[in-house]
Amino acid sequence: MFVDGLEINNWNRSTVKKVKSGGIDVVHATCGVWEDLAGAITKIGDWRHFARENSDLVRIVGNVEEMHTAKDEGTLGVILGFQNSSMLGDDPEMAGIFADLGIRIIQLTYNISNHLGSSCWEPEDGGLTRVGHRMISAFNSSGILVDISHVGNRTSLEAIESSEKPIAVTHGNPSSFCDSPRNKPDYLIEALAARGGIIGCTLYPRFIGGSTITRLDWCQMVADTAEKIGVNHVAIGSDSVVGWAPDALGWMRNGRWDRPKEIEDIPAFPTWPEWFRGPEDFESLSEGFSEVGFTSEEIVSIMGSNWIRLFKDVFND
């Protein structure tokens, strides 16, 4: 089973077909970023309507059994997740409520700090707050996977230590490969793996070093990471952005807090490498993994079974 640890697409039937064309069976789809409580509920409702009206192609899945059923029936299994926790407010009870509505993965912070902890883009990382510790406990109890992809290093390390269950970087790379605040230092990745967690290595151009990076370079980075922390702790989270209007990145990146003042200040989506234009090229990554020396069994683990094992452990199956 092929699993993509994160895509933040603008979903419609053609998007689903493109994702499926890459051999992907299950995808973690971003369902909320900057929304408040009402906005997040609306997004979940939109997804439920979309899945119901397109049941021949896609279904929302909340556990591993449902993922296997989706694959067997030829539909794309979608795990709903938030890339922020702002929609939960300061009430840990909301974790269970959102879990009941189908949310299975929640990132502690997005691109700015919030009431749980610090973002990776902040000049000072204040660490996990008191409510952050309590919220992680609620995530554990509710079967929600904690995501630290956009989270500051101190906050991330404290989240790893605070969580009773393994957590994940659903989409990120070692900063030794690409020096960006969004990527993770080796000590953090090692701590993540030591507690059973997974890093979903990303293909987003800004966090691999640009469109000129070769497939061999990227796959070698995955191999180097697997050698450091173990192949069972490495997977893929492409961070694909299919179907958006050219000006959507500004909202996606900054929400309301940092709106561009001029048209020329609106950020453009980066150019993707020719060997990975989007989820349609997912299956071809297995060829690159073979080129850097991974065995067939190890490739199966990286392409999906590592995620499945983590989901089974965390989602209270």
N, C-alpha and C positions, 0 to 999 in steps of 0.2 A: 504494500500500500504506500503510495506517494503522498506526503503531507507537506504543505507549505505553511511555515509557522507564522507568517503574516502577509496579508495583502490589504491595501487600502484603496481598493478600486471603486469606481462609480458603477454600481452593479446594474446590469440588465441582461437580457437573454444572450446577446452577442458576447458580453463579457464572460458569462458562464461558459459558453462554448469555447472561447479562447483559452480559458483556464483549463478546461477539460482536454483540450487539444494537446496540452503539454503532458498529459498522463497523470495529472494531479487528481487524487481521489478525495482528499480532505484539505480544507483551507481554513485558517483562522482569519476571519474577515473583520476589519475594524467597523464597529457599529456606532461609535461615538468618540468624539475628541474634545470639543469645546462646549458641548451641550450642558445645560442645567438638567434638573430632574425631569421637568416636563419634556424638554427636547430629547432626552435620552429615551424616555418612554415612547415618544413619537417615532424615533428611529427604530426601536424594536418592533413597533407596530408596522412600520413600512416593510421591514424584513419579513415579518410573518405573512403579510399580504403578498409580497413578492414570491415567497416560497410556495404559498398556497396556489397562486395563479400560474406558477411554473413548476409544478410538482413533477413533471416529466424530466426536468433537468437538474433540479436543486432541492435540497432539504436541509433544514436546521438540525444539527446533531448536538446532543448534550452528554453523550458517553460513548465509550469505545464500541459497544454492541451496536449502537445506532450508526456509527461510522462504517462498520462492516456491512450492515444492511444496505446503506446507501451505495457502497461500492458494488455489492452483489446485484443491485437493481439498476446500476448504470447511471446513478445520479451523483452530483457533486455534494459531498457532505460539508456543511458550513458551520464552523464553531464561531459564535458571536463573541466579540470582546470589545472592551473600551480601551482606548489609549490614554486615558486620564481617569482620575477618581473624583473629579470635581462634582460630578452628578450624584455622588453619594452623600455630599454634605459632610457633617461631622457625626453621622449616625451609623455605627457599625451594623445596626439592624438592617440597613439597606443592602448589605452584601447578600443576605439570605433572600431578600425580596427580589433583587436582580437575578440571583441564581435561579429562583423559581420561574423567572421570565425567560430564561435561556442563556444568560450571560455566563461564560465559563472562564474568561481570562480578563484581568484588569491590570493595567499599567498604573503604577503608583503616581507618577507625575508625567506630564507631557513636556512642553518646552519652556514652562515657567514653574517655579515652585508653588506648592499648594499646602493645604493644612496637614498633609501626611509627611511631606519631606521636600527635598531640594531636587531641582532639575539638573541635568548634566550641563546646562548652558549657564548656570549661575556662577558668578565670580567667587562666591562663598557657599560651601555646602554645610548646612546646619544639621544634617543628619535626620534620622527618622524621629518624628515627633511622638508625643505620648499617644495621640489619637492614631498615629501611624502604626504603632505597635498593636494597639487594640484592633485596628482595621485588618491587619494581617491575620490576627487570630480569628477574626470573623470570616475572612476569606478561606482559611484552612477549614473551618467548621462547615462552610457552605459549599465546599468543592470547587472553589475558584482558584485558578492558577495565578500567582503573583508574577507580574511582568516588570522587569527593571530596565527595559531597553533605553528609555530616555531619562533615566534617573541618575542623579549625581553619584559619584563613587562612594562617598562616605555613607550616604543614605542607602545605597545598594548593598554595601557590606553589612550594614546593620539590619537590613531587611532579610538578607540571607541567614544571619544569625538568629533573627527573631522568629522566622517561620518554622513551624514544626514539620512542614512538608517541603519538598524540593520546589525551587522557583526557576524562572527562566529569563534569559535575554531572548525574546522571540525574534528580534531582528537587530543584529549588531555584529561587529568584528573585533578582533584584537587591535588595540591602538598601535601595537608594534608593526602591524601591516599597513594601516592608514591612520595617521595621526590626526584624530578628530575627537572633540569632547564627546561625541555620540558613540564612539567605540570604547572598548573596555581594556584596562590594563591587565597584565597577566595575573597579578595577585588576586584580582577580583574574579577573573574567570576560573582560577584554581580553587578559590573559596566556593564558588558556585557549584563546581563539579564535586568538590569534597562532600557537599550536602545533598548530592544526587541530582543537581540541576543540569540544565541544558542551555547551550548557546546556539541560537539559530543564525548561522552565518548569512549575512545579507549581501545582496547584489546591487543595492541602490548606489548609483554612480558616485555620489559625494562621499560615501563611506568605504569605497574600494580603491579610491585614487583616480577616478575618472574613467571615461569610455575607452581609453587606450590600454587599460589593464587587460592582459590576455586571460583566457580561460585557464591556461596552465598556471599562471601566476595565482589566480584566485583559488584554484583547486589545491595548489601547493600550500597556500595559507591554511586551508581546511586541514590538510594533512599534518602540517606543523602543529596546529592547535590540538588535533587528535593525539599526536604524540605526547603533548604536554599533559593533557587532562584525561585522556582515554577516549576511544572512538565512540563509546556509548553516551558521551556527553556533548556530542556535536551533531547538529542537524542543519536545516535550511529554513530561513525566513526571508524570502526574497524582497519584501517591501515593495511589491509591484504597485503601479499607479495607473491602471488601465481605465480609459474612458472619460477622463476629466477634461474640462475646458482649459485652454492654455493659461488662464489667469487664476486657476483654482489653488495653486500652490501657496499663494499669499495667505489665504484663509486657513488652509491646512496647516501651515507652519506657525502662524502668529495669531489666529483668531481675531478678537476685537482689540486686544491690548496694544498692538503695534501695526496699525493700518498704514499702508503706503500713502505718502502725501502727494506723490506725482505718479502718473501712468508709467513712466520709465523706471520707477522704483518697484513695480510689481515683479516678483521673482518668476523666472521661467523654469519649467521642469528641465532637469539635466538630460543630456544625451546618453542613452544607454549603450553599452558595448554591443557590437554586431553579433557576438556569440550568445548574448542574453538580452533580447529586446523586450522580454516580458515572460509571463507564465507559459506561453506557448513553447518556450525553449527549455522548460524545466527538465524534461526527460533527458535532454542531451547532456546535462551535467554529469550523469552517470559515466559517460564516456571519458570526461575529464578526470573523474575520480579514479577510473581504471588506469589512466595514463600516469598518475602520480603514485600508483602502487597499492591502492586499496583493493582488498579482495572482494569477490562478489557478495559475500555475507556482510562485509563492512559497508559496502555501498547501499545495500538494503537498509541497514541501520540508519545511515545518514539521510537517506532519501525519505525515510518515514517511520521506521519501526521504533526509533528512539523517542520520537514524539508520542507515538501510541503508548509506549511503556510509561512515559511521564503522565500522560492523560489518565491512564488507568489508575495510577497511584494517587493523583490529585483530585480527580473529578468524583470521587466517592462512588465508583462503579459498584 
